Amino acid sequence: MIKEPKRYKFFNNETDNVIYYLSVPNDQSGGKEVLESTKLKLAVENGIYIGSIYYIEDTEHENGK
């Protein structure tokens, strides 16, 4: 059975807008490092203070929904 990848939404805390979506395979080790490096990349590319970016797991897409 193939596991669905975990999906994450990245938000700008100052505007509460979603700024990025990311899928991370369940079997990938270092998932936390991928999330943190993506957060840093978004901050640099968009000129946003890194403390203003946060991410949550997108549970709306679980089980094919």
Buried (B, 14 or more C-beta within 10 A) or exposed (E): EEEEBBBBBBBBEEEEEEBBEBEBEEEEEEBEEBBEEBBEEBBEEEEBEEEBBEBEEBEEBEEEE
